[in-house]
């Protein structure tokens, strides 16, 4: 990934573009299997936002760039119910911690890498939605559980985790 590149910002950008554009979002493309581990996301080239964030963190860390996992609480259709959305934070020498969202673009969703400006896939627009400020070294246990227990992409979509059942966020 970083062959011939020395700038942490350029490496992070290339990793972001790869995960955002080459790894298909499971629900958008109706793809199985449900992936969780970075190696499986890479192998099958599909994953939910959580799994894609696991791969992006792994790629950045493999290039000696500090990276973590972040979460938002969002609605699916601008009205409750709510669910968690997974994204990343990367430490760039020039800017410090910078959040980025490699979920995958589609109509109405345009996440970009343009530090220091944050261009996430989803803005907070509905009462009850939240940007959590924490940066996690490991995925939340409820996220792992949702992905591992999910029988297929639709089963995961029907049982997305929300913050009110997560002790790690409260």
C-alpha positions, 0 to 999 in steps of 0.5 A: 500500500505504501510502497514509495510513499513516505508522507503519513497523510498520503499513506492514510489517503491511499488506504482510505480510498482503497477501503472506501472504493474497493471494499463494497458495503455489505448492505448496499450491495447485498453481499455475504458473507458477513465479515468482521476481521480485517483479513476477512474483509480484505479476502471477501472485499465486503463489509459493513461500516464496522468491518470496513473500519476494522480493515482501515485501522489495520492497514494504517497500523501496518504502515506505522500510522496510529489509528483507532475506531470511532462511532456515531449514533444515527438513524437509518431514515432520519427518524428513530430507531437509532443504530451505531455507525463505525468509522475511523480516526487517524493520527496525522503529524500535520493535523493531529487526530482526524476522523474519516469514514470509509463506509463507501459512497453512493447517492446521497453519501459522499465521504472524503479525505481532506484534512483538516476538514472532516467530510464524514458519510453522515452528518448529525441531523436528527435529535438523538443522533450523536458523534461520540468523541472517543477513539477506541483501540479495539472494536466495541464488543456489541459490534463484534457480536452483531457481526459474528452472530449475523447469519447474513447481510440482512440479519445484521441490518435487522439487528444493528447495535445501538448505544443504549445497550453498550456499556463501553460508550456510557 
